[in-house]
């Protein structure tokens, strides 16, 4: 997955975090192609967990600063993603790893496109209009 202007929200700090997620996604995809995904998955999940929690907290902090009216719905999307990530980590820890790397790649790719091009695009103008850039 390559970053392009269509994915940009025009909020540099958020765009940087989204780019970091794409780097993680691409690294895992490369590991799958190289046959090294199982070995790399633990580190990928750790990086993804840290980044997701930091990114979601950042977005929600910005929402609170400007009283974003759809903050609760956006928070629920974050909670669902963190729940999914928790389930993936549970599977990994329980050694239920068959196909898990590919599941992570597919989910992340779909989530990044749906989330960035969907719900994130909705809040970007609202935040920018209120001086968040």
DSSP file (Angstrom, degrees, kcal/mol; ACC not computed):
  #  RESIDUE AA STRUCTURE BP1 BP2  ACC     N-H-->O    O-->H-N    N-H-->O    O-->H-N    TCO  KAPPA ALPHA  PHI   PSI    X-CA   Y-CA   Z-CA
    1    1 A X              0   0    0      0, 0.0     2,-0.4     0, 0.0    25,-0.1   0.000 360.0 360.0 360.0 131.0    0.0    0.0    0.0
    2    2 A X        -     0   0    0     24,-0.0     2,-0.2    21,-0.0    21,-0.0  -0.871 360.0-116.5-111.6 141.7    1.4    3.3   -1.0
    3    3 A X        +     0   0    0     -2,-0.4     2,-0.3    16,-0.1    16,-0.0  -0.491  41.2 171.5 -68.7 140.2    0.7    6.7    0.6
    4    4 A X    >>  -     0   0    0     -2,-0.2     3,-1.7     1,-0.0     4,-0.6  -0.949  48.5 -98.6-145.5 168.1   -0.9    9.1   -1.8
    5    5 A X  G >4 S+     0   0    0     -2,-0.3     3,-0.8     1,-0.3    -2,-0.0   0.776 116.4  67.4 -60.3 -27.4   -2.5   12.6   -1.6
    6    6 A X  G 34 S+     0   0    0      1,-0.2    -1,-0.3     3,-0.0    -3,-0.0   0.808 100.4  50.3 -63.1 -28.5   -6.0   11.0   -1.5
    7    7 A X  G <4 S+     0   0    0     -3,-1.7    -1,-0.2     2,-0.0    -2,-0.2   0.645  88.0 106.1 -83.1 -15.4   -5.1    9.6    1.9
    8    8 A X    <<  -     0   0    0     -3,-0.8     4,-0.1    -4,-0.6    -3,-0.0  -0.426  48.4-169.9 -70.6 135.6   -3.9   12.9    3.3
    9    9 A X        -     0   0    0      2,-0.2    -1,-0.1    -2,-0.2     3,-0.1   0.554  43.0-118.0 -95.5 -12.2   -6.2   14.6    5.8
   10   10 A X  S    S+     0   0    0      1,-0.2     2,-0.6     2,-0.1     3,-0.1   0.630  86.1 111.1  80.3  13.1   -4.2   17.8    5.7
   11   11 A X    >>  -     0   0    0      1,-0.1     4,-2.7     2,-0.0     3,-0.7  -0.914  58.9-156.3-117.8  99.1   -3.4   17.5    9.4
   12   12 A X  H 3> S+     0   0    0    121,-1.0     4,-2.5    -2,-0.6     5,-0.2   0.814  87.3  51.0 -51.6 -42.5    0.3   16.7    9.5
   13   13 A X  H 3> S+     0   0    0      2,-0.2     4,-1.5     1,-0.2    -1,-0.3   0.903 115.1  42.9 -65.1 -39.5    0.5   14.9   12.8
   14   14 A X  H <> S+     0   0    0     -3,-0.7     4,-2.5     2,-0.2    -2,-0.2   0.908 112.4  53.4 -71.7 -42.2   -2.4   12.6   11.9
   15   15 A X  H  X S+     0   0    0     -4,-2.7     4,-2.4     1,-0.2    -2,-0.2   0.901 106.8  53.2 -59.2 -40.4   -1.0   12.0    8.4
   16   16 A X  H  X S+     0   0    0     -4,-2.5     4,-2.0    -5,-0.3    -1,-0.2   0.914 109.4  48.4 -60.4 -42.7    2.3   11.0    9.9
   17   17 A X  H  X S+     0   0    0     -4,-1.5     4,-1.9     2,-0.2    -2,-0.2   0.905 110.7  50.2 -66.3 -40.8    0.6    8.4   12.1
   18   18 A X  H  X S+     0   0    0     -4,-2.5     4,-1.9     1,-0.2    -1,-0.2   0.900 109.1  52.3 -62.8 -39.6   -1.3    7.0    9.2
   19   19 A X  H  X S+     0   0    0     -4,-2.4     4,-2.2     1,-0.2    -1,-0.2   0.891 105.9  54.5 -62.5 -39.0    1.9    6.8    7.2
   20   20 A X  H  X S+     0   0    0     -4,-2.0     4,-2.1     1,-0.2    -1,-0.2   0.902 106.6  51.3 -61.2 -40.5    3.4    4.8   10.1
   21   21 A X  H  X S+     0   0    0     -4,-1.9     4,-2.6     1,-0.2    -1,-0.2   0.891 108.3  51.6 -63.8 -38.3    0.6    2.4   10.0
   22   22 A X  H  X S+     0   0    0     -4,-1.9     4,-2.9     2,-0.2    -1,-0.2   0.884 107.0  53.6 -66.3 -37.3    1.1    1.9    6.3
   23   23 A X  H  X S+     0   0    0     -4,-2.2     4,-2.4     2,-0.2    -2,-0.2   0.929 110.1  47.4 -61.0 -44.6    4.8    1.2    6.9
   24   24 A X  H  X S+     0   0    0     -4,-2.1     4,-2.3     2,-0.2    -2,-0.2   0.932 112.7  49.0 -62.2 -46.1    3.8   -1.5    9.4
   25   25 A X  H  X S+     0   0    0     -4,-2.6     4,-2.3     1,-0.2    -2,-0.2   0.930 112.9  46.9 -58.6 -47.9    1.4   -3.0    7.0
   26   26 A X  H  X S+     0   0    0     -4,-2.9     4,-2.6     1,-0.2    -1,-0.2   0.872 110.2  53.0 -65.6 -37.1    3.9   -3.0    4.1
   27   27 A X  H  X S+     0   0    0     -4,-2.4     4,-2.4     2,-0.2    -1,-0.2   0.926 110.4  47.2 -64.3 -43.4    6.6   -4.5    6.4
   28   28 A X  H  X S+     0   0    0     -4,-2.3     4,-2.3     2,-0.2    -2,-0.2   0.911 111.3  51.4 -64.8 -40.6    4.3   -7.4    7.3
   29   29 A X  H  X S+     0   0    0     -4,-2.3     4,-2.3     2,-0.2    -2,-0.2   0.923 110.7  48.5 -60.4 -44.6    3.3   -7.9    3.7
   30   30 A X  H  X S+     0   0    0     -4,-2.6     4,-1.8     1,-0.2    -1,-0.2   0.888 109.9  52.4 -62.7 -38.6    7.0   -8.1    2.7
   31   31 A X  H  <>S+     0   0    0     -4,-2.4     5,-3.1     2,-0.2     6,-0.7   0.889 108.3  50.9 -64.4 -39.0    7.6  -10.5    5.6
   32   32 A X  H ><5S+     0   0    0     -4,-2.3     3,-1.4     4,-0.2    -2,-0.2   0.944 110.4  48.7 -61.9 -47.5    4.8  -12.7    4.3
   33   33 A X  H 3<5S+     0   0    0     -4,-2.3    -1,-0.2     1,-0.3    -2,-0.2   0.827 112.6  48.6 -62.6 -31.4    6.2  -12.7    0.8
   34   34 A X  T 3<5S-     0   0    0     -4,-1.8    -1,-0.3    -5,-0.2    -2,-0.2   0.455 114.9-115.9 -87.7  -1.4    9.7  -13.6    2.2
   35   35 A X  T < 5S+     0   0    0     -3,-1.4    -3,-0.2    -4,-0.4     4,-0.1   0.720  90.5 105.8  75.2  20.8    8.3  -16.4    4.3
   36   36 A X     >< +     0   0    0     -5,-3.1     4,-1.6    -6,-0.2    -4,-0.2   0.161  36.0 109.8-116.7  16.9    9.2  -14.7    7.5
   37   37 A X  H  > S+     0   0    0     -6,-0.7     4,-2.1     1,-0.2    -5,-0.1   0.898  74.4  54.9 -65.3 -41.5    5.9  -13.5    8.7
   38   38 A X  H  > S+     0   0    0      1,-0.2     4,-0.6     2,-0.2    -1,-0.2   0.913 110.6  46.1 -58.9 -42.3    5.6  -15.8   11.7
   39   39 A X  H  4 S+     0   0    0      1,-0.2     4,-0.3     2,-0.1    -1,-0.2   0.842 119.1  41.4 -68.1 -32.8    8.9  -14.7   13.1
   40   40 A X  H  X S+     0   0    0     -4,-1.6     4,-2.4     1,-0.2     3,-0.3   0.656  92.0  85.4 -89.2 -17.3    8.0  -11.0   12.6
   41   41 A X  H  X S+     0   0    0     -4,-2.1     4,-3.0     1,-0.2     5,-0.2   0.854  84.7  55.3 -60.8 -39.1    4.4  -11.1   13.7
   42   42 A X  H  X S+     0   0    0     -4,-0.6     4,-2.0     1,-0.2    -1,-0.2   0.937 112.4  43.0 -59.0 -46.8    5.0  -10.6   17.4
   43   43 A X  H  > S+     0   0    0     -4,-0.3     4,-2.6    -3,-0.3     5,-0.2   0.895 113.4  52.5 -66.2 -39.9    7.0   -7.4   16.8
   44   44 A X  H  X S+     0   0    0     -4,-2.4     4,-2.9     1,-0.2     5,-0.2   0.930 109.8  48.4 -61.1 -45.8    4.5   -6.2   14.2
   45   45 A X  H  X S+     0   0    0     -4,-3.0     4,-2.5     2,-0.2    -1,-0.2   0.888 111.4  50.4 -63.3 -38.7    1.6   -6.7   16.7
   46   46 A X  H  X S+     0   0    0     -4,-2.0     4,-2.2    -5,-0.2    -2,-0.2   0.944 113.6  44.2 -63.8 -48.1    3.6   -4.9   19.4
   47   47 A X  H  X S+     0   0    0     -4,-2.6     4,-2.7     1,-0.2     5,-0.2   0.910 114.8  49.7 -62.1 -43.0    4.3   -1.9   17.1
   48   48 A X  H  X S+     0   0    0     -4,-2.9     4,-3.0    -5,-0.2     5,-0.3   0.902 109.6  50.8 -64.8 -41.8    0.8   -1.8   15.9
   49   49 A X  H  X S+     0   0    0     -4,-2.5     4,-2.3    -5,-0.2     5,-0.2   0.933 113.3  44.8 -61.5 -47.3   -0.7   -1.9   19.4
   50   50 A X  H  X S+     0   0    0     -4,-2.2     4,-2.3     2,-0.2    -2,-0.2   0.942 116.9  45.1 -63.0 -48.2    1.5    1.0   20.6
   51   51 A X  H  X S+     0   0    0     -4,-2.7     4,-3.3     2,-0.2     5,-0.2   0.920 112.5  50.6 -64.0 -44.7    0.8    3.0   17.5
   52   52 A X  H  X S+     0   0    0     -4,-3.0     4,-2.9    -5,-0.2     5,-0.3   0.934 112.5  46.0 -61.1 -46.7   -3.0    2.4   17.4
   53   53 A X  H  X S+     0   0    0     -4,-2.3     4,-2.1    -5,-0.3    -1,-0.2   0.918 116.3  45.3 -63.7 -42.0   -3.4    3.3   21.1
   54   54 A X  H  X S+     0   0    0     -4,-2.3     4,-2.2    -5,-0.2    -2,-0.2   0.930 115.5  47.2 -65.4 -45.1   -1.3    6.5   20.6
   55   55 A X  H  X S+     0   0    0     -4,-3.3     4,-2.7     2,-0.2     5,-0.2   0.926 113.0  47.5 -63.9 -46.1   -3.0    7.4   17.4
   56   56 A X  H  X S+     0   0    0     -4,-2.9     4,-2.6    -5,-0.2     5,-0.2   0.906 112.3  49.6 -64.0 -41.0   -6.5    6.9   18.7
   57   57 A X  H  X S+     0   0    0     -4,-2.1     4,-2.1    -5,-0.3    -1,-0.2   0.894 110.9  51.4 -63.6 -38.7   -5.7    8.8   21.9
   58   58 A X  H  X S+     0   0    0     -4,-2.2     4,-2.3     2,-0.2    -2,-0.2   0.950 111.3  45.9 -62.9 -50.3   -4.3   11.7   19.7
   59   59 A X  H  X S+     0   0    0     -4,-2.7     4,-2.4     1,-0.2    -2,-0.2   0.938 114.0  48.7 -58.2 -46.6   -7.4   11.8   17.5
   60   60 A X  H  X S+     0   0    0     -4,-2.6     4,-2.0     1,-0.2    -1,-0.2   0.835 108.6  53.9 -66.9 -32.0   -9.8   11.7   20.6
   61   61 A X  H  X S+     0   0    0     -4,-2.1     4,-1.8    -5,-0.2    -1,-0.2   0.933 109.8  47.7 -63.2 -45.9   -7.7   14.5   22.3
   62   62 A X  H  X S+     0   0    0     -4,-2.3     4,-1.2     1,-0.2    -2,-0.2   0.899 109.5  53.7 -62.3 -40.2   -8.2   16.7   19.2
   63   63 A X  H  X>S+     0   0    0     -4,-2.4     5,-2.2     1,-0.2     4,-0.7   0.910 107.8  50.1 -60.2 -42.1  -11.9   15.9   19.1
   64   64 A X  H  <5S+     0   0    0     -4,-2.0     3,-0.5     1,-0.2    -1,-0.2   0.856 104.5  59.1 -65.8 -34.4  -12.2   17.0   22.7
   65   65 A X  H  <5S+     0   0    0     -4,-1.8    -1,-0.2     1,-0.2    -2,-0.2   0.816 119.8  27.1 -63.4 -30.8  -10.4   20.3   21.9
   66   66 A X  H  <5S-     0   0    0     -4,-1.2    -1,-0.2    -3,-0.5    -2,-0.2   0.287 106.4-117.4-117.4   8.7  -13.0   21.3   19.3
   67   67 A X  T  <5 -     0   0    0     -4,-0.7     2,-0.2    -3,-0.5    -3,-0.2   0.941  35.4-155.8  53.3  53.2  -16.1   19.4   20.7
   68   68 A X    > < -     0   0    0     -5,-2.2     3,-1.6     1,-0.2     4,-0.2  -0.428   8.1-142.8 -62.2 123.6  -16.3   17.3   17.5
   69   69 A X  T 3  S+     0   0    0      1,-0.3     3,-0.3    -2,-0.2     4,-0.2   0.712  96.5  47.7 -68.1 -20.9  -20.0   16.1   17.3
   70   70 A X  T 3> S+     0   0    0      1,-0.2     4,-2.1     2,-0.1    -1,-0.3   0.114  76.2 114.2-104.6  22.3  -19.2   12.6   16.0
   71   71 A X  H <> S+     0   0    0     -3,-1.6     4,-2.7     1,-0.2    -1,-0.2   0.887  73.1  52.5 -60.9 -41.4  -16.5   11.9   18.6
   72   72 A X  H  > S+     0   0    0     -3,-0.3     4,-2.0    -4,-0.2    -1,-0.2   0.922 110.1  47.2 -64.7 -43.9  -18.5    9.1   20.3
   73   73 A X  H  > S+     0   0    0      2,-0.2     4,-1.5     1,-0.2    -1,-0.2   0.897 113.8  48.8 -63.3 -39.2  -19.1    7.2   17.0
   74   74 A X  H  X S+     0   0    0     -4,-2.1     4,-2.0     1,-0.2    -2,-0.2   0.900 108.0  54.5 -67.3 -40.1  -15.4    7.6   16.1
   75   75 A X  H  X S+     0   0    0     -4,-2.7     4,-2.8     1,-0.2    -1,-0.2   0.890 104.6  54.8 -59.4 -39.9  -14.4    6.4   19.6
   76   76 A X  H  X S+     0   0    0     -4,-2.0     4,-2.4     2,-0.2    -1,-0.2   0.881 105.6  52.1 -63.5 -37.4  -16.5    3.2   19.0
   77   77 A X  H  X S+     0   0    0     -4,-1.5     4,-2.1     2,-0.2    -1,-0.2   0.914 110.5  48.7 -62.5 -41.5  -14.6    2.5   15.8
   78   78 A X  H  X S+     0   0    0     -4,-2.0     4,-2.6     2,-0.2    -2,-0.2   0.933 110.5  50.5 -62.1 -45.5  -11.4    2.8   17.7
   79   79 A X  H  X S+     0   0    0     -4,-2.8     4,-2.2     1,-0.2    -2,-0.2   0.897 109.6  50.8 -61.3 -40.7  -12.7    0.5   20.5
   80   80 A X  H  X S+     0   0    0     -4,-2.4     4,-2.3     2,-0.2    -1,-0.2   0.900 110.8  48.8 -63.8 -40.3  -13.7   -2.1   17.9
   81   81 A X  H  X S+     0   0    0     -4,-2.1     4,-2.5     2,-0.2    -2,-0.2   0.910 111.4  48.9 -66.7 -41.8  -10.3   -1.9   16.3
   82   82 A X  H  X S+     0   0    0     -4,-2.6     4,-2.3     2,-0.2    -1,-0.2   0.866 110.4  52.1 -65.7 -34.9   -8.5   -2.3   19.6
   83   83 A X  H  X S+     0   0    0     -4,-2.2     4,-2.1    -5,-0.2    -2,-0.2   0.915 110.0  48.7 -65.6 -42.1  -10.8   -5.2   20.4
   84   84 A X  H  X S+     0   0    0     -4,-2.3     4,-2.3     2,-0.2    -2,-0.2   0.929 111.3  49.7 -61.2 -45.0   -9.9   -6.9   17.1
   85   85 A X  H  X S+     0   0    0     -4,-2.5     4,-2.4     1,-0.2    -2,-0.2   0.888 108.9  52.6 -62.8 -38.9   -6.2   -6.3   17.8
   86   86 A X  H  X S+     0   0    0     -4,-2.3     4,-2.1     1,-0.2    -1,-0.2   0.889 108.9  50.0 -62.0 -39.5   -6.6   -7.8   21.3
   87   87 A X  H  X S+     0   0    0     -4,-2.1     4,-2.5     2,-0.2    -2,-0.2   0.889 109.4  51.2 -67.2 -39.2   -8.2  -10.9   19.7
   88   88 A X  H  X S+     0   0    0     -4,-2.3     4,-2.6     2,-0.2    -2,-0.2   0.923 110.7  48.5 -63.3 -43.5   -5.3  -11.2   17.3
   89   89 A X  H  X S+     0   0    0     -4,-2.4     4,-2.8     2,-0.2    -2,-0.2   0.888 109.7  52.8 -64.2 -37.5   -2.8  -11.0   20.1
   90   90 A X  H  X S+     0   0    0     -4,-2.1     4,-2.1     2,-0.2    -2,-0.2   0.937 110.4  47.5 -62.2 -45.6   -4.8  -13.6   22.0
   91   91 A X  H  <>S+     0   0    0     -4,-2.5     5,-3.2     2,-0.2    -2,-0.2   0.915 112.6  49.5 -60.3 -43.5   -4.7  -15.9   19.0
   92   92 A X  H ><5S+     0   0    0     -4,-2.6     3,-1.6     1,-0.2    -2,-0.2   0.945 112.0  46.9 -61.5 -48.1   -1.0  -15.3   18.6
   93   93 A X  H 3<5S+     0   0    0     -4,-2.8    -1,-0.2     1,-0.3    -2,-0.2   0.817 111.1  52.3 -64.1 -30.8   -0.3  -16.0   22.3
   94   94 A X  T 3<5S-     0   0    0     -4,-2.1    -1,-0.3    -5,-0.2    -2,-0.2   0.354 117.3-115.5 -85.9   5.8   -2.4  -19.2   22.1
   95   95 A X  T < 5S+     0   0    0     -3,-1.6     2,-1.2     1,-0.2     3,-0.2   0.765  72.6 139.1  63.9  27.8   -0.4  -20.3   19.1
   96   96 A X      < +     0   0    0     -5,-3.2    -1,-0.2    -6,-0.2    -3,-0.1  -0.574  22.9 137.6 -93.0  67.6   -3.4  -20.1   16.8
   97   97 A X    >>  +     0   0    0     -2,-1.2     3,-2.0    -5,-0.1     4,-0.5   0.490  13.2 124.6-101.5  -5.5   -1.2  -18.6   14.2
   98   98 A X  T 34 S-     0   0    0      1,-0.3    -2,-0.0    -3,-0.2     0, 0.0  -0.405  96.2  -8.7 -60.9 118.7   -2.2  -20.3   10.9
   99   99 A X  T 3> S+     0   0    0     -2,-0.3     4,-2.1     1,-0.1    -1,-0.3   0.490  98.9 124.3  75.4   3.1   -3.1  -17.5    8.5
  100  100 A X  H <>  +     0   0    0     -3,-2.0     4,-2.3     1,-0.2     5,-0.2   0.887  68.7  52.8 -67.0 -39.3   -2.9  -14.9   11.2
  101  101 A X  H  X S+     0   0    0     -4,-0.5     4,-2.3     1,-0.2    -1,-0.2   0.925 111.3  46.7 -61.8 -43.8   -0.3  -12.7    9.4
  102  102 A X  H  > S+     0   0    0      1,-0.2     4,-2.7     2,-0.2     5,-0.2   0.889 109.2  55.0 -66.2 -38.2   -2.5  -12.6    6.3
  103  103 A X  H  X S+     0   0    0     -4,-2.1     4,-2.5     1,-0.2    -1,-0.2   0.910 108.9  48.7 -58.6 -42.2   -5.6  -11.8    8.4
  104  104 A X  H  X S+     0   0    0     -4,-2.3     4,-2.8     2,-0.2     5,-0.2   0.925 111.7  48.6 -65.1 -44.9   -3.7   -8.8    9.9
  105  105 A X  H  X S+     0   0    0     -4,-2.3     4,-2.6     2,-0.2     5,-0.2   0.941 114.2  45.4 -60.8 -48.2   -2.6   -7.5    6.5
  106  106 A X  H  X S+     0   0    0     -4,-2.7     4,-2.5     2,-0.2     5,-0.2   0.932 115.1  47.0 -62.9 -46.4   -6.1   -7.8    5.0
  107  107 A X  H  X S+     0   0    0     -4,-2.5     4,-3.4    -5,-0.2     5,-0.2   0.943 114.1  47.1 -61.2 -48.3   -7.8   -6.2    8.1
  108  108 A X  H  X S+     0   0    0     -4,-2.8     4,-3.3    -5,-0.2     5,-0.3   0.916 112.2  49.3 -62.1 -44.0   -5.3   -3.3    8.2
  109  109 A X  H  X S+     0   0    0     -4,-2.6     4,-2.2    -5,-0.2     5,-0.2   0.953 116.5  42.0 -60.1 -49.5   -5.5   -2.6    4.5
  110  110 A X  H  X S+     0   0    0     -4,-2.5     4,-3.0    -5,-0.2     5,-0.3   0.921 116.8  48.4 -63.0 -44.2   -9.3   -2.6    4.6
  111  111 A X  H  X S+     0   0    0     -4,-3.4     4,-3.6    -5,-0.2     5,-0.4   0.927 110.1  51.1 -64.8 -45.0   -9.4   -0.6    7.8
  112  112 A X  H  X>S+     0   0    0     -4,-3.3     4,-2.4    -5,-0.2     5,-0.5   0.936 115.4  42.0 -59.8 -46.0   -6.9    2.0    6.7
  113  113 A X  H  X5S+     0   0    0     -4,-2.2     4,-2.1    -5,-0.3     5,-0.3   0.959 120.3  42.1 -65.7 -49.0   -8.8    2.6    3.5
  114  114 A X  H  X>S+     0   0    0     -4,-3.0     4,-1.0    -5,-0.2     5,-0.7   0.916 120.9  41.7 -63.3 -43.6  -12.2    2.6    5.1
  115  115 A X  I  <>S+     0   0    0     -4,-3.6     5,-3.1    -5,-0.3     6,-0.4   0.952 121.2  38.1 -73.2 -49.9  -11.2    4.6    8.2
  116  116 A X  I  <>S+     0   0    0     -4,-2.4     5,-0.8    -5,-0.4    -3,-0.2   0.946 124.8  38.5 -68.0 -46.9   -9.0    7.2    6.5
  117  117 A X  I  <<S+     0   0    0     -4,-2.1    -1,-0.2    -5,-0.5    -2,-0.2   0.643 129.0  32.1 -80.5 -12.8  -11.1    7.6    3.4
  118  118 A X  I  X5S+     0   0    0     -4,-1.0     4,-1.0    -5,-0.3    -3,-0.2   0.701 129.4  11.0-104.7 -92.6  -14.4    7.4    5.4
  119  119 A X  I  ><S+     0   0    0     -5,-0.7     4,-1.2     1,-0.2     3,-0.2   0.837 126.5  53.0 -67.3 -34.4  -14.7    8.6    8.9
  120  120 A X  I  ><S+     0   0    0     -5,-3.1     4,-1.8     1,-0.2     3,-0.2   0.896 104.3  56.1 -69.1 -36.9  -11.4   10.4    9.1
  121  121 A X  H  ><S+     0   0    0     -5,-0.8     4,-0.7    -6,-0.4    -1,-0.2   0.798 103.6  57.8 -62.8 -26.3  -12.2   12.4    6.0
  122  122 A X  H  X S+     0   0    0     -4,-1.0     4,-0.6    -3,-0.2    -1,-0.2   0.895 110.4  39.9 -69.9 -39.7  -15.3   13.6    7.8
  123  123 A X  H  X S+     0   0    0     -4,-1.2     4,-2.6    -3,-0.2     5,-0.3   0.764  96.9  79.1 -84.3 -22.4  -13.5   15.1   10.7
  124  124 A X  H  X S+     0   0    0     -4,-1.8     4,-2.8     1,-0.2     5,-0.2   0.917  96.0  43.6 -54.5 -51.7  -10.6   16.7    8.8
  125  125 A X  H  X S+     0   0    0     -4,-0.7     4,-2.6     1,-0.2    -1,-0.2   0.887 113.0  54.0 -62.5 -35.5  -12.5   19.8    7.6
  126  126 A X  H  X S+     0   0    0     -4,-0.6     4,-0.9     2,-0.2    -1,-0.2   0.938 113.1  41.7 -62.4 -47.4  -14.2   20.2   11.0
  127  127 A X  H  <>S+     0   0    0     -4,-2.6     5,-2.8     1,-0.2     3,-0.5   0.912 115.0  50.4 -66.9 -42.8  -10.8   20.2   12.8
  128  128 A X  H ><5S+     0   0    0     -4,-2.8     3,-1.8    -5,-0.3    -2,-0.2   0.904 106.3  55.4 -63.1 -40.7   -9.1   22.4   10.2
  129  129 A X  H 3<5S+     0   0    0     -4,-2.6    -1,-0.2     1,-0.3    -2,-0.2   0.784 108.4  49.9 -61.3 -27.0  -12.0   24.9   10.3
  130  130 A X  T 3<5S-     0   0    0     -4,-0.9    -1,-0.3    -3,-0.5    -2,-0.2   0.198 127.3 -97.6-100.0  14.6  -11.3   25.2   14.1
  131  131 A X  T < 5S+     0   0    0     -3,-1.8     2,-0.8     1,-0.2    -3,-0.2   0.576  76.8 138.5  88.1  10.3   -7.6   25.7   13.6
  132  132 A X      <       0   0    0     -5,-2.8    -1,-0.2     1,-0.2    -2,-0.1  -0.810 360.0 360.0 -89.9 112.4   -6.3   22.2   14.2
  133  133 A X              0   0    0     -2,-0.8  -121,-1.0    -3,-0.1  -120,-0.2   0.315 360.0 360.0-144.5 360.0   -3.5   21.6   11.6
